[in-house]
Amino acid sequence: MITVTKTQRGALPMIFYLYRTAFPQNERKPFRRITSMVKAGRADLWTIRRDGKFAGFAATVNGSDIVLLDYFAVKRSLRGLGVGREALKALMEHYRDRGIFVEIESTLAEAENQQERQKRKGFYVNCGMEPMGTEADLFGVRMELLGVRCHLDFESYRSFYREHYSPWAAEHIREVQP
C-alpha cells in the first residue's frame, strides 16, 4: 500500500539522501531553502511510503490556484513498481482544487540522457499531465512544463516563481523559443 503524508522531522535525513542522489547538482536548490519554505507555509514536503517503509518524497511550492511539483523522487529499488504513479495520484487528489505543474529537463534539446528524459516525460503524461508547450532556461537548465488542470505560458511561469518562490529566482529564468 502506498501512502503520501506530510513529512515529519524524522524522515528528513532519508529525504535529504534521496534528494542528493536522485537529482543532479545543477537541478538541486539548497535543501535549506526547501525546508524554510515549508516552515513559512509556502511549500509542502511529502513522504511517500510503501507498506509503511520510506519509498520516496515530493516537494511542492504552493500558490493559491496552482502548485509546482518541485521535486518528486522514488527510491531506485522501487522504480517501475507503480509507487510513483500511486503517489502522484494521491498528490493530485490532495490538490484537486488546484492545477499542478512540473518542470522536466527538455526532451526537445539534444542530451546524453535523452532516453531517461523521454521516460520521465512519458511517466508524467501517463499520469495525466499534458505538455504546455512552454520551455524555459532555469538557472542554465533547459526545462519544459507539463501540467494538469492548468496552463502556463512563459510570463505566467515566471510570475509564479516571482510570487511564490522568490523575485531573485524569477530573474534567473529565461524564455526558450521553440
Salt bridges, closest charged atoms under 4 A:
ASP44 OD1 - LYS6 NZ 3.54
ASP70 OD1 - LYS29 NZ 2.54
GLU86 OE2 - LYS89 NZ 3.48
GLU93 OE2 - ARG96 NH1 2.85
ASP97 OD1 - ARG98 NE 3.89
GLU105 OE2 - ARG117 NH2 3.25
GLU105 OE1 - ARG120 NH1 3.42
GLU116 OE2 - ARG120 NH2 2.78
GLU135 OE1 - ARG142 NE 2.77
GLU144 OE1 - LYS121 NZ 2.97
GLU163 OE1 - HIS164 NE2 3.84
GLU171 OE1 - ARG158 NH2 3.15
